[in-house]
């Protein structure tokens, strides 16, 4: 038996925040945002719309694409760094929304690498436990809830969204070929929300000082990403014995469109190998890889036997990747 992706799904909120409106908030011209990030617009969750709501909609579409019911799910793993609340796990709220009553549900937080981490964990758990056959792996984030919209260094980059895949044990030809995960906790301060945890509990003072907003040392993060994302691709190539020309589709974390263009050039990929959604949705955190993978499926970018690389980099710092052979049964349930 192997484990394959049998369905994909995604969801983004209806509200569009374009560069013209955002530029006036952060004190720049719209073209500055486009030139620095390659992003034209991003989505923003409605008041009262939480991470679990986005995740459940993406998950329901993935299940529909896989022609499965929520009751078929044995394992539900949600990657997010913007949970509904500190506890319980947001995955448990998603389980309840879906009616996935048989599923063991838990969260994974590796920030923007979260979906790859969750995918690898779910894949290993399915292979290790004969009683489990189906996993729902979701990436979802609502960064609009933690952004300081006067900070142009972060506000221009992020959007809200969710993506999901169904993993299923199957005798089909599609399979996970290799995985890799790494982290460097000595760089943890590069991406963070300083307050709200056990080290700096929430108080009137932390709120007044803006300590609950997302912060990032953008230059340092970009330099590290430019080093580690190619290293992830190299590790996957070494593990599989493939060459860059063998990659049919590369789905990277949608961190910054300009950086990703540099990455594609450095890897010497065939034109169009890298699939991007960053211009339309921005950086959606843990959602960006599954959302972009679903977009590729909806646009007919994959066929049975295609070689797909998923490559992530995120806070922690964390990075990782998955190489897989696309299954002929995998599909997408369109509609966002």
C-alpha positions as CSV (number, residue, x, y, z in Angstrom):
1,X,0.0,0.0,0.0
2,X,1.0,3.6,-0.6
3,X,-0.4,6.9,0.5
4,X,-1.6,9.3,-2.2
5,X,-3.5,12.6,-2.5
6,X,-7.0,11.7,-3.5
7,X,-8.6,15.2,-3.4
8,X,-7.7,18.8,-3.0
9,X,-9.8,21.9,-2.0
10,X,-9.3,25.5,-1.0
11,X,-11.2,28.6,0.2
12,X,-10.4,32.3,0.5
13,X,-12.6,35.0,2.0
14,X,-14.8,37.2,-0.3
15,X,-13.3,40.5,0.7
16,X,-10.4,41.6,-1.6
17,X,-7.8,44.1,-0.3
18,X,-6.0,45.5,-3.2
19,X,-2.8,47.5,-3.3
20,X,-4.4,50.8,-3.9
21,X,-6.4,50.7,-0.7
22,X,-3.6,49.1,1.3
23,X,-1.0,51.6,0.1
24,X,-2.9,54.5,1.5
25,X,-2.9,52.7,4.9
26,X,0.9,52.0,5.0
27,X,2.0,55.3,3.4
28,X,3.4,54.0,0.1
29,X,2.3,54.0,-3.5
30,X,0.6,50.9,-4.9
31,X,3.5,50.2,-7.4
32,X,5.9,50.0,-4.5
33,X,4.0,47.0,-3.1
34,X,4.0,45.3,-6.5
35,X,7.6,45.9,-7.2
36,X,8.7,44.7,-3.8
37,X,6.5,41.7,-3.4
38,X,4.8,40.7,-6.8
39,X,1.5,40.9,-4.9
40,X,-1.5,42.7,-6.4
41,X,-4.2,41.8,-3.9
42,X,-5.0,39.6,-0.9
43,X,-8.1,38.3,0.9
44,X,-9.3,39.4,4.3
45,X,-11.6,37.4,6.5
46,X,-15.0,38.9,7.5
47,X,-15.7,40.0,11.1
48,X,-16.6,36.8,13.0
49,X,-14.9,34.6,10.4
50,X,-12.2,32.5,12.1
51,X,-9.4,30.2,10.9
52,X,-11.6,27.1,11.6
53,X,-14.3,28.5,9.3
54,X,-11.9,28.9,6.4
55,X,-10.3,25.5,7.1
56,X,-13.7,23.6,7.2
57,X,-14.7,25.0,3.8
58,X,-11.5,24.0,2.2
59,X,-11.6,20.6,3.8
60,X,-15.2,20.0,2.7
61,X,-14.2,20.7,-0.9
62,X,-11.2,18.3,-0.6
63,X,-13.5,15.6,0.7
64,X,-16.0,16.2,-2.1
65,X,-13.2,15.9,-4.7
66,X,-12.1,12.7,-3.1
67,X,-15.7,11.5,-3.1
68,X,-15.6,10.9,0.6
69,X,-17.7,11.8,3.6
70,X,-16.4,13.4,6.8
71,X,-17.3,10.2,8.6
72,X,-14.6,8.5,6.5
73,X,-11.8,10.6,8.0
74,X,-9.5,8.8,10.5
75,X,-7.1,11.7,11.1
76,X,-7.5,15.4,10.9
77,X,-4.3,17.5,11.1
78,X,-4.5,21.3,10.8
79,X,-1.5,23.5,10.2
80,X,-2.0,27.0,11.5
81,X,-0.2,29.8,13.4
82,X,-3.3,31.8,13.8
83,X,-5.6,29.5,15.8
84,X,-9.1,30.4,16.8
85,X,-7.9,30.6,20.4
86,X,-4.9,29.4,22.5
87,X,-6.8,26.2,23.4
88,X,-8.3,23.8,22.4
89,X,-6.8,22.9,19.1
90,X,-8.5,24.6,16.2
91,X,-8.5,21.2,14.5
92,X,-11.2,20.1,17.0
93,X,-13.4,23.0,15.9
94,X,-12.9,21.9,12.3
95,X,-13.8,18.3,13.2
96,X,-17.0,19.5,14.7
97,X,-17.9,21.8,11.8
98,X,-17.3,18.9,9.3
99,X,-18.9,16.2,11.4
100,X,-15.7,14.1,11.2
101,X,-16.7,12.2,14.3
102,X,-14.2,9.3,13.9
103,X,-11.1,11.5,13.3
104,X,-8.3,12.1,15.8
105,X,-7.8,15.9,15.5
106,X,-4.8,18.1,16.4
107,X,-2.9,21.2,15.3
108,X,0.6,21.6,14.0
109,X,2.4,25.0,14.2
110,X,5.5,25.4,12.0
111,X,4.3,28.8,10.8
112,X,4.5,28.9,7.0
113,X,6.1,25.5,6.8
114,X,3.1,24.1,8.8
115,X,1.3,22.3,5.9
116,X,4.4,20.4,4.9
117,X,5.1,19.4,8.5
118,X,1.4,18.3,8.9
119,X,1.6,16.4,5.6
120,X,4.7,14.5,6.7
121,X,3.2,13.7,10.1
122,X,-0.1,12.5,8.7
123,X,1.7,10.4,6.0
124,X,3.8,8.7,8.6
125,X,0.8,8.0,10.9
126,X,-1.2,6.4,8.1
127,X,1.7,4.1,7.2
128,X,2.3,3.2,10.9
129,X,-1.3,2.4,11.9
130,X,-3.1,-0.4,9.9
131,X,-6.4,0.9,11.4
132,X,-6.2,4.3,9.8
133,X,-6.7,4.7,6.0
134,X,-7.7,8.3,5.5
135,X,-6.3,11.6,6.7
136,X,-7.4,15.2,6.1
137,X,-4.5,17.6,6.1
138,X,-5.3,21.3,6.2
139,X,-3.4,24.6,6.1
140,X,-5.3,27.7,7.2
141,X,-4.4,31.1,8.5
142,X,-6.1,34.4,9.1
143,X,-3.1,36.8,9.4
144,X,-5.4,39.8,9.1
145,X,-6.2,39.3,12.8
146,X,-2.6,39.7,13.8
147,X,-1.2,42.3,11.4
148,X,-0.4,45.9,12.2
149,X,-1.8,47.7,9.1
150,X,0.4,50.6,9.7
151,X,3.5,48.5,9.3
152,X,4.4,48.3,5.6
153,X,7.1,45.6,6.2
154,X,4.4,43.0,7.1
155,X,1.0,44.3,6.1
156,X,1.6,44.2,2.4
157,X,2.6,40.6,2.4
158,X,-0.1,38.6,4.1
159,X,-3.6,37.4,3.3
160,X,-6.1,34.9,4.7
161,X,-7.1,31.6,3.2
162,X,-7.1,27.8,3.6
163,X,-6.2,24.7,1.5
164,X,-6.6,21.0,2.2
165,X,-5.7,17.6,0.8
166,X,-7.1,14.1,1.5
167,X,-4.4,11.5,2.0
168,X,-5.6,7.9,1.5
169,X,-4.0,4.5,1.5
170,X,-4.3,3.0,-1.9
171,X,-2.7,0.5,-4.3
172,X,-2.6,3.3,-7.0
173,X,0.6,4.2,-8.7
174,X,0.8,7.7,-7.1
175,X,3.0,7.8,-4.0
176,X,5.0,10.0,-1.7
177,X,8.6,9.7,-3.0
178,X,10.6,11.5,-0.3
179,X,10.2,14.0,2.5
180,X,12.5,16.3,4.4
181,X,12.0,18.5,7.5
182,X,14.5,20.8,9.3
183,X,14.5,23.7,11.8
184,X,16.8,26.2,13.5
185,X,15.5,27.5,16.8
186,X,18.4,29.9,17.2
187,X,16.6,32.1,14.6
188,X,13.2,32.0,16.3
189,X,13.1,35.7,16.9
190,X,13.1,36.5,13.2
191,X,9.4,35.8,12.9
192,X,7.1,36.1,16.0
193,X,4.2,37.4,17.9
194,X,5.9,38.5,21.1
195,X,3.0,38.4,23.6
196,X,0.1,36.2,24.4
197,X,2.0,33.1,25.6
198,X,3.4,31.9,28.9
199,X,6.6,34.0,28.6
200,X,4.7,37.3,28.1
201,X,1.1,36.8,29.1
202,X,-1.6,39.1,27.7
203,X,-2.1,42.3,29.7
204,X,-3.3,45.8,29.2
205,X,0.4,46.8,28.8
206,X,1.1,44.2,26.1
207,X,-1.9,45.3,24.1
208,X,-1.1,49.0,24.5
209,X,2.5,48.3,23.2
210,X,1.3,46.3,20.2
211,X,3.0,43.2,21.4
212,X,0.3,40.9,19.9
213,X,1.0,42.0,16.3
214,X,3.0,39.8,13.9
215,X,6.6,41.0,13.5
216,X,9.3,39.9,11.1
217,X,12.9,40.8,10.3
218,X,12.3,40.7,6.6
219,X,15.8,41.0,5.2
220,X,17.2,38.2,7.4
221,X,14.2,36.0,6.7
222,X,14.6,36.5,2.9
223,X,18.3,35.8,3.0
224,X,17.7,32.5,4.9
225,X,14.9,31.5,2.7
226,X,17.0,32.1,-0.4
227,X,19.5,29.7,1.0
228,X,17.3,27.0,2.5
229,X,14.5,26.6,-0.2
230,X,17.0,25.6,-2.9
231,X,18.6,23.3,-0.3
232,X,15.2,21.6,0.2
233,X,14.8,21.0,-3.5
234,X,18.4,19.6,-3.6
235,X,17.6,17.3,-0.7
236,X,14.5,16.0,-2.5
237,X,16.4,15.5,-5.7
238,X,19.1,13.6,-4.0
239,X,16.6,11.4,-2.1
240,X,14.7,10.5,-5.3
241,X,17.5,10.4,-7.8
242,X,15.7,12.9,-10.0
243,X,17.0,16.0,-11.8
244,X,15.5,19.5,-11.9
245,X,14.3,18.8,-15.4
246,X,12.2,15.8,-14.0
247,X,10.1,18.1,-11.9
248,X,6.7,18.6,-13.6
249,X,5.3,21.0,-11.0
250,X,7.0,22.9,-8.1
251,X,4.6,24.4,-5.5
252,X,6.6,26.6,-3.2
253,X,5.4,28.5,-0.2
254,X,4.1,31.8,-1.6
255,X,6.2,34.1,0.5
256,X,7.1,36.8,-2.0
257,X,6.7,36.8,-5.8
258,X,9.9,38.6,-6.4
259,X,11.9,36.1,-4.3
260,X,10.2,33.2,-5.9
261,X,11.1,34.4,-9.4
262,X,14.7,34.5,-8.3
263,X,14.4,31.0,-6.9
264,X,13.0,29.7,-10.2
265,X,15.8,31.2,-12.1
266,X,18.4,29.8,-9.7
267,X,17.0,26.3,-9.9
268,X,17.0,26.5,-13.8
269,X,13.5,25.0,-14.0
270,X,11.6,24.8,-17.2
271,X,9.4,27.9,-17.7
272,X,6.1,27.4,-16.0
273,X,7.2,24.6,-13.7
274,X,6.7,26.7,-10.6
275,X,3.0,27.4,-9.9
276,X,2.2,30.7,-8.2
277,X,-0.9,32.3,-6.6
278,X,1.0,35.0,-4.6
279,X,-0.1,37.8,-6.9
280,X,-3.8,37.1,-6.2
281,X,-3.7,35.9,-2.6
282,X,-0.4,37.1,-1.1
283,X,1.3,35.0,1.6
284,X,-1.4,32.9,3.2
285,X,1.0,31.2,5.7
286,X,0.3,27.5,6.2
287,X,-2.5,27.7,3.6
288,X,-0.3,28.8,0.7
289,X,1.0,25.4,-0.5
290,X,-2.3,23.5,-0.4
291,X,-4.2,26.5,-1.8
292,X,-1.7,26.8,-4.6
293,X,-1.7,23.1,-5.2
294,X,-5.5,23.1,-5.5
295,X,-5.3,26.0,-7.9
296,X,-2.9,24.0,-10.1
297,X,-5.3,21.0,-10.0
298,X,-8.2,23.3,-11.0
299,X,-6.2,24.7,-13.9
300,X,-5.3,21.3,-15.3
301,X,-1.6,21.5,-14.4
302,X,-1.3,17.9,-13.3
303,X,-1.8,14.5,-14.9
304,X,-1.3,10.9,-13.6
305,X,2.3,10.3,-13.0
306,X,3.4,13.9,-12.8
307,X,6.3,14.6,-10.4
308,X,5.4,17.3,-7.8
309,X,7.6,19.0,-5.3
310,X,6.1,20.9,-2.4
311,X,8.7,23.3,-0.8
312,X,8.2,25.4,2.4
313,X,10.0,27.8,4.6
314,X,8.6,29.5,7.7
315,X,9.1,30.9,11.2
316,X,10.9,28.9,13.8
317,X,12.8,28.9,11.5
318,X,11.5,25.8,9.8
319,X,11.7,24.4,6.3
320,X,10.8,21.2,4.5
321,X,9.5,19.5,1.4
322,X,7.6,16.7,-0.1
323,X,8.3,14.9,-3.5
324,X,5.4,12.9,-4.8
325,X,4.1,11.1,-7.9
326,X,0.7,12.4,-8.7
327,X,-2.2,9.9,-8.6
328,X,-4.6,9.5,-11.4
329,X,-7.5,9.6,-8.9
330,X,-6.7,13.0,-7.3
331,X,-9.1,15.8,-8.1
332,X,-10.3,19.2,-7.0
333,X,-13.7,20.5,-6.0
334,X,-13.8,23.9,-7.7
335,X,-15.2,27.0,-6.0
336,X,-13.9,29.4,-3.5
